[in-house]
Amino acid sequence: MRGMSLARSAHRSRGPQGMMLHMDLHMDTALLVKAFGAFFAIMNPFVNLPLFLSLTTGQEAAQQRRTAWRTVVFSAVMCAVVAVAGTTLLGFFGVNVDDFRVAGGIVLLIIALGMLSGRGASAHEGTSAEKEHATERVGTADVSFYPMTFPILVGPGTITTIIVMVSQGESVTGKLTVALALFAVLAILGVVLHFSSVIGHHMSMTLRTIMTRLMGMILAAIAIGMLSAGLKDLLPGLAG
């Protein structure tokens, strides 16, 4: 009886801490899934694979792999700079995170609607003039930074997503969770681009279309979430 009483007492003493730990783990897991989904949808390596193959046409396999990893490194550096300095830069221009949530949500929604319609969005893929300029660079210049890293992989949509997700990870653990999600997507990007010729050979147009539409739906849902969260904070009456 005494042993059971001590066990119950110990359980009660650990109860609140255990519940808090459980809640933190639940929140971090939810943030990890949300951040990974957002980053994968906006940077989707499989959707951007055909463009990478077209920009590296004529390159030997070894050179193509070097271009792939240079693209990943440039993307990682840009993402890290945005994650660390993004909020500070917004403050320099007098823009708060809620303002940016609304503006970024609109940008992401435009990109998502372009993915769903199959027309694409110039904010993510570049204008016709930019695409023509990128095509002219094929075989004559390094395409790993422009246009692969910027604006294709780390364009306005990705920058918006990083800043908003980092702001949602309020604690150090939350920010590390967002960083882990971003690292996972960049790792997948590296593997896909490294084996681009093999993967591209087995990816049908139907599969690419399905993936684009699916990622468009996910991105649209995330964009609506950004818009609603930003508007509720800017216009508290909407939350009533």
C-alpha positions in Angstrom: 0.0 0.0 0.0 2.8 2.4 0.9 4.5 1.7 -2.4 1.4 2.4 -4.3 0.9 5.7 -2.4 4.4 6.8 -3.1 4.0 5.9 -6.8 0.8 8.0 -7.0 2.5 10.8 -5.2 5.4 10.8 -7.6 3.0 10.6 -10.6 1.1 13.7 -9.3 4.4 15.6 -8.8 5.5 14.9 -12.3 2.0 15.4 -13.8 2.1 19.1 -14.8 5.7 18.8 -16.1 4.8 15.7 -18.1 1.8 17.4 -19.5 3.8 20.5 -20.5 6.5 18.2 -22.1 3.7 16.4 -24.0 2.2 19.6 -25.3 5.7 21.0 -26.4 6.4 17.8 -28.3 2.9 17.9 -29.9 3.4 21.5 -30.9 6.9 20.9 -32.3 5.6 17.9 -34.3 2.8 20.0 -35.7 5.1 22.8 -36.6 7.6 20.3 -38.1 4.9 18.8 -40.4 3.5 22.2 -41.3 6.9 23.7 -42.1 8.0 20.7 -44.1 4.8 20.7 -46.1 5.2 24.4 -46.8 8.8 24.2 -47.8 8.3 21.1 -49.9 5.4 22.6 -51.7 7.1 25.9 -52.6 10.5 24.4 -53.4 9.3 21.0 -54.8 12.4 19.3 -56.2 10.3 17.0 -58.5 8.3 19.9 -60.0 11.5 21.9 -60.6 13.4 18.9 -62.0 12.4 19.3 -65.7 13.6 23.0 -65.5 16.9 21.9 -64.0 17.4 19.4 -66.8 16.6 21.9 -69.5 19.0 24.4 -68.0 21.8 21.8 -67.8 21.3 20.4 -71.3 24.6 19.6 -72.8 26.5 19.2 -69.5 28.3 16.0 -68.8 27.1 13.9 -65.9 29.8 15.1 -63.5 29.3 18.7 -64.4 25.5 18.3 -64.0 26.1 16.9 -60.5 28.4 19.8 -59.6 25.7 22.2 -60.7 23.1 20.3 -58.6 25.1 20.6 -55.4 26.1 24.2 -56.1 22.4 25.0 -56.4 21.7 23.3 -53.1 24.6 25.2 -51.3 23.4 28.5 -52.7 19.9 27.7 -51.7 20.9 26.8 -48.2 23.0 30.0 -47.8 20.1 32.1 -49.0 17.6 30.3 -46.8 19.9 30.7 -43.7 20.3 34.5 -44.4 16.6 35.0 -44.7 15.9 32.9 -41.6 18.4 34.9 -39.5 18.0 38.4 -40.9 14.5 38.3 -42.3 12.6 39.7 -39.3 15.3 42.3 -38.7 15.1 43.4 -42.3 11.3 43.8 -42.0 11.8 45.9 -38.8 14.2 48.1 -40.7 11.5 49.0 -43.2 8.9 49.3 -40.4 7.0 46.2 -41.4 5.8 43.8 -38.7 5.3 40.1 -39.1 1.5 40.4 -39.3 1.7 42.8 -42.2 4.1 40.4 -43.9 1.8 37.4 -43.2 -1.0 39.1 -45.1 1.2 40.2 -48.0 3.0 36.9 -48.1 -0.2 35.0 -47.9 -1.4 36.8 -51.0 1.8 36.0 -52.9 1.7 32.4 -51.9 -2.0 32.2 -52.9 -1.2 33.6 -56.4 1.6 31.0 -56.8 -0.7 28.2 -55.6 -3.5 29.2 -58.0 -0.9 29.2 -60.8 0.1 25.7 -59.8 -3.5 24.5 -59.7 -4.4 26.1 -63.1 -1.2 24.9 -64.8 -0.2 28.4 -65.9 2.4 28.9 -63.3 3.1 32.3 -61.6 5.7 34.9 -62.6 6.4 35.6 -59.0 7.8 32.1 -58.6 8.9 31.1 -62.1 9.9 34.5 -63.5 8.5 36.6 -66.3 8.7 35.6 -70.0 11.7 37.9 -70.4 13.5 36.3 -67.5 12.8 32.8 -68.8 14.1 33.8 -72.2 17.3 35.2 -70.7 17.8 32.1 -68.6 17.4 29.9 -71.8 20.1 32.0 -73.5 22.5 31.2 -70.6 22.2 27.5 -71.1 25.6 26.0 -71.9 27.4 29.4 -71.6 27.1 30.3 -67.9 26.7 28.8 -64.5 22.9 28.5 -63.8 23.3 27.2 -60.2 22.6 30.6 -58.6 20.6 32.4 -61.3 18.0 31.2 -62.2 18.0 27.9 -60.3 18.5 29.2 -56.8 17.0 32.7 -57.3 14.2 33.1 -58.3 13.1 29.5 -58.9 13.9 27.8 -55.6 14.4 30.7 -53.2 12.1 33.3 -54.7 9.5 35.6 -53.1 7.3 32.6 -52.1 10.1 30.7 -50.3 11.4 33.9 -48.6 7.8 34.6 -47.3 7.4 31.1 -46.1 10.7 31.1 -44.2 10.1 34.4 -42.4 6.5 33.4 -41.4 7.5 29.9 -40.2 10.5 31.2 -38.2 8.2 33.8 -36.5 5.7 31.0 -35.6 8.6 29.0 -34.0 8.6 31.4 -31.0 11.0 29.3 -28.8 14.5 28.1 -29.6 13.1 24.6 -30.0 10.5 25.9 -32.4 13.1 27.7 -34.6 15.2 24.6 -34.6 12.2 22.6 -35.7 11.7 24.9 -38.6 15.4 24.7 -39.5 15.1 20.9 -39.4 12.2 20.9 -41.8 14.1 23.2 -44.2 17.2 21.0 -43.9 15.1 18.0 -44.8 13.7 19.6 -47.9 17.2 20.8 -49.0 18.5 17.3 -48.5 15.8 15.9 -50.7 16.5 18.6 -53.2 20.2 17.6 -53.3 19.3 13.9 -53.9 16.8 14.6 -56.6 19.1 17.0 -58.5 22.1 14.7 -58.1 20.1 11.8 -59.7 18.2 14.2 -62.0 18.8 12.4 -65.3 17.7 9.0 -63.8 14.6 10.4 -62.0 13.7 12.6 -65.0 13.7 9.6 -67.3 11.2 7.8 -65.1 8.9 10.7 -64.3 5.9 10.9 -66.7 4.1 14.2 -67.5 1.0 12.8 -65.7 3.0 12.3 -62.5 4.5 15.8 -62.6 1.0 17.3 -63.3 -0.5 15.4 -60.3 2.3 16.5 -58.0 2.0 20.1 -59.1 -1.7 20.2 -58.5 -1.4 18.5 -55.1 1.4 20.9 -54.0 -0.8 23.8 -55.2 -3.6 22.7 -53.0 -1.3 22.4 -50.0 0.3 25.8 -50.7 -3.2 27.4 -51.1 -4.2 26.0 -47.7 -1.0 27.4 -46.1 -1.6 30.7 -47.8 -5.1 31.0 -46.4 -3.8 30.2 -42.9 -1.2 33.0 -43.2 -3.9 35.4 -44.4 -6.3 34.5 -41.6 -3.7 34.7 -38.9 -2.4 38.0 -40.1 -5.8 39.6 -40.5 -7.0 38.4 -37.1 -4.0 40.2 -35.4 -4.3 43.3 -37.6 -8.1 43.4 -37.4 -9.1 41.9 -34.0 -12.8 42.4 -34.7 -12.6 39.6 -37.3 -11.8 37.1 -34.6 -14.9 37.9 -32.6 
